[in-house]
Amino acid sequence: MAPTYLKQVEHDTIEIDQEVTETVRDILDDVRARGDEAVRELTRKFDDVEREELRVSDEEIQAAREELSADKREAIQHTIENVRAFHEEQFANLDGFEREFEDGVSLGTRLVPLERAGAYIPGGRHPLVAAPAMSIVPATVVGVDTMVACAPPQSDGSVQPAQLYAMDEAGADEIYCVGGAQAIGAMAHGTDSIPAVDKVCGPGNVFTTEAKRQVFGTVGIDFLAGPTEVLIVADEGADPALVATDLIAQAEHDPNSRPVLIDLDRDHAEAVVDEFHAQLPEFRTEDVARECWENNGEVAVVDSREEACALANDYAMEHLQLMTENPRDLMDDLHNYGSLFIGEHAPVVFGDKAVGTNHSLPTLEVARYSGGINVTTYLKVLTHQETTAEGAAQVGPWAARICQLEGTHAHQVSAEERIPADNPYWDEHADGGSRRP
């Protein structure tokens, strides 16, 4: 049966206004043409900050360290350590291989880290202190040679201290006080101050997202993402107040965030909605969360766990939280999500801030074909092959026959040169086009 919606919103996949697209194109063209001069001018224009040196100095990093209390430094370190532990385990369970597939034919893959990568650390309404760990730590785990990080300036021209401390502790080799599309352009094309990288990763607003889209091809990117999303699957056994709190926690991010509830019980769903509105006045972020819920909140009621899973897969959202009886029983039927949160004791905030999994995740149905940032984001999977004379004698005839079918004569001859003249299989199957007599 089709779900019953208590509240539903029409929602498109990622679309960016033409005005934003054109503005970003102008910014990127300017940065590519004028480099540091353009970056400084754009920083004055958009951030109202005058900054001669774009790279953050060791003295600035130390000042940020000293500005933070020991408790704040410890909290940041705890998140970095957990993120590192998770991604080290993830990396340890990836491996290349090489084996002999037939006599004299050895094939394999190698996992090779990128040489230079860039991370964008967003500012905005709530500067994300956990973001540096999420974007930088996986790169350091796999052995990226140089990790560059960019973050926008505060009004005084400095990087937000907790973010700066976190970037340094997470392992950034070079940190630049540059934000917006100009930061993406600088990392993609390079300037006198900011080196060009091979891949740009990390979340951001619509301008940085559009900039990543436009520089893709010049550099790699992780993925394009929009505002944060949460989908909670709940049943009558879940505490309505707790479900409501977890929905509000994502709604407070941004008016464009997307909180969705799929419930197996209509009365329970209505109780969650009542709790949502009752709790809103308790939060300092009430205005943002309320606007978000009014614009983007959705509530669907389904008749079975199977329908809940099917609908969750259709949504393909960033965060998928299971607040049902025996939540692990749903896992095999769920496959479109950025990250999965299992049970009432695993809220999205744990993954976002502290537990160790990565919070840079796909939104806007990108989870249908991609996961979030992980160690493979910073790896290239490279293949190799080696054939002995014996192996070439076996492979050569097959390659040459394909070349005959294609009409690629030079390819055919290249294969034939590795085939012994007395190869009986080739004598039997060759049908012209060869340099051989």
Buried (B, 14 or more C-beta within 10 A) or exposed (E): EEBBEBBEEEEEEBEBEEEBBEBBBEBBBBBBEBBBEBBBBBBEEBBEBEBEEBEBEEEBBEBBBEEBEEEBBEBBBBBBBBBBEBBBEBBEEEEBEEEEEEEBBBBBBBBEBBEBBBBBBBBEEEBBBBBBBBBBBBBBBBEBEBBBBBBBBBEEBBBBBBBBBBBBBBBBBBBBBBBBBBBBBBBBBBBEBBBBBBBBBBBBBBBBBBBBBBBBEBBBBBBBBBBBBBBBBBBBEBBBBBBBBBBBBBBBBBBBBBBBBBBBBBEBBBBBBEBBEEBBEEBEBBEBBBBBBEEBBBBBBBEEBEBBBBBBBEBBBBBBBBBBEEBEEBEEEBEBBBBBBBBBEBBBBBBBBBBBBBBBBBBBBBBBEEBBBBBBBBBBEEEEEEBEEEBBBBBBBEBBBEBBEEEBEEBBBBBBEBBEEEBEEBEEEBEEBBEEE
